[in-house]
Amino acid sequence: MPDGLIARKPDAPEAGAKKDWRNEGIKVVRAGARSCDTPETLGMNREVALSGGRTGSTKLWAGTNLLKPGHPTGPHHHGALESVIYVVHGHAIMRWGDRLEFITEARAGDFLQVPPFMPHQELNGSDTEDLHCVLVRSGTEEVIVNLDDLDIEPNPEWIRF
């Protein structure tokens, strides 16, 4: 096991309780079954795949987003939810901070971790290709707090990872 990782046993059902794994086990949400029934953020086509309401998830929300070439999203945060963004295709630019004063980039195969309550903005760094990402959040329903009146820093500091 790599340093810093701890193996834990998953929570087991109560003694004597038998789970109905056939009906409460693996769920598959086909590509065409994702839904745009999620709060909107300017410039982003967000689709929900897994949530408490859609699949009975008890801990996670998951979906995708698509940004057209050269497009930014509006500044926003996700309340108390922590988020993971996986870049499937394209060139992602991420701004973050109280005034979006920090900026970095990620490419296909990279992950970004977004802390709770952190203002951020995604931008498609390409003028010719779509940006496709997978999103996972630490709660069962989408929380979007759009920050339309944010005073944005005109010259953000580049952070290189």
C-alpha positions in Angstrom: 0.0 0.0 0.0 1.4 3.5 -0.9 2.5 5.8 1.9 -0.4 7.8 3.3 -3.1 5.4 2.2 -5.0 3.3 4.8 -6.9 0.3 3.9 -10.3 0.1 5.7 -13.0 -2.5 5.7 -16.2 -1.2 4.2 -19.2 -0.8 6.5 -20.9 -4.2 6.7 -24.6 -4.7 6.8 -26.0 -5.4 10.3 -25.5 -8.9 11.6 -28.1 -11.2 10.0 -29.3 -8.6 7.5 -29.0 -9.7 3.9 -28.7 -7.1 1.2 -30.7 -7.4 -2.0 -27.6 -7.0 -4.3 -29.7 -7.7 -7.4 -31.8 -4.6 -7.0 -29.5 -2.6 -4.8 -26.2 -3.4 -6.5 -24.5 -2.0 -9.6 -26.3 0.6 -11.6 -25.5 1.5 -15.2 -26.5 4.9 -16.6 -26.1 4.8 -20.3 -24.7 7.9 -22.1 -28.1 8.8 -23.6 -29.8 8.6 -20.2 -27.9 11.5 -18.6 -30.1 14.5 -17.8 -29.7 18.2 -18.0 -32.1 18.5 -15.1 -29.4 20.2 -12.9 -28.8 23.8 -11.9 -27.2 25.8 -14.7 -23.9 27.8 -14.7 -23.3 30.2 -17.6 -21.3 28.6 -20.4 -21.5 25.0 -19.1 -23.5 22.1 -20.4 -23.7 20.0 -17.2 -25.4 16.6 -17.2 -26.3 14.5 -14.2 -25.8 10.7 -14.4 -25.9 9.6 -10.7 -27.6 11.3 -7.8 -29.8 10.5 -4.9 -33.0 11.3 -6.8 -32.0 9.6 -10.0 -30.3 6.4 -8.9 -30.6 6.3 -5.1 -27.0 7.3 -4.4 -26.4 7.7 -0.7 -23.1 9.6 -0.8 -22.2 10.8 -4.3 -23.3 12.9 -7.3 -21.7 12.3 -10.7 -22.1 13.7 -14.1 -20.3 15.4 -17.0 -19.7 18.8 -18.4 -19.0 20.2 -21.9 -17.5 23.5 -22.7 -17.4 24.7 -26.3 -14.1 26.0 -27.7 -12.9 29.2 -26.1 -15.8 29.4 -23.7 -15.6 30.1 -19.9 -18.2 29.2 -17.3 -19.6 31.7 -14.9 -17.9 31.9 -11.5 -19.5 29.6 -9.0 -19.0 27.2 -6.1 -20.7 24.0 -4.8 -21.4 24.8 -1.2 -20.2 22.2 1.3 -19.6 19.7 -1.5 -16.1 18.6 -2.4 -15.6 18.0 -6.1 -13.4 15.9 -8.4 -13.0 16.9 -12.1 -11.5 14.4 -14.5 -10.5 15.8 -17.9 -11.6 13.3 -20.6 -10.8 15.4 -23.6 -9.4 18.9 -24.2 -7.5 21.6 -22.4 -9.0 22.9 -19.1 -8.1 26.2 -17.5 -9.2 26.6 -13.9 -9.4 29.9 -12.0 -10.1 29.9 -8.3 -10.0 32.0 -5.2 -12.1 34.8 -3.6 -11.4 36.9 -6.7 -10.4 34.1 -9.1 -6.9 35.3 -8.5 -5.2 31.9 -9.1 -5.1 30.0 -12.4 -3.8 26.6 -13.6 -4.4 24.1 -16.4 -5.2 20.5 -16.8 -5.3 18.2 -19.9 -6.8 14.9 -20.8 -6.1 12.3 -18.1 -5.6 14.9 -15.3 -7.7 15.2 -12.2 -8.6 18.5 -10.4 -9.8 18.5 -6.7 -12.1 21.4 -5.8 -12.6 22.1 -2.1 -16.0 23.0 -0.6 -17.1 26.6 -0.9 -14.2 27.6 -3.1 -15.1 30.1 -5.9 -13.9 28.8 -9.3 -14.4 29.1 -13.0 -13.6 26.6 -15.7 -12.5 27.8 -19.1 -11.9 25.8 -22.3 -8.3 26.6 -23.3 -8.8 25.6 -26.9 -10.3 27.7 -29.7 -11.0 24.6 -31.8 -11.8 21.6 -29.6 -14.6 20.9 -27.0 -13.6 20.3 -23.4 -15.2 17.2 -21.9 -15.0 16.4 -18.2 -16.4 13.9 -15.7 -17.6 15.4 -12.3 -18.0 13.7 -9.0 -19.2 15.5 -5.8 -19.4 14.4 -2.2 -23.1 14.8 -1.9 -26.1 13.2 -3.5 -27.6 16.2 -5.2 -26.1 19.1 -7.2 -25.4 22.3 -5.4 -24.6 25.3 -7.5 -24.0 28.8 -6.1 -23.5 31.2 -9.1 -21.4 34.2 -8.2 -22.5 36.7 -10.8 -21.3 39.8 -9.0 -17.8 38.5 -8.2 -15.0 41.2 -8.5 -12.6 39.2 -10.7 -8.8 39.7 -10.6 -7.7 40.8 -14.0 -4.2 39.3 -13.7 -4.4 35.9 -12.0 -1.3 34.2 -10.6 -0.3 31.1 -12.6 0.2 28.0 -10.3 2.1 25.2 -12.0 1.7 21.7 -10.6 
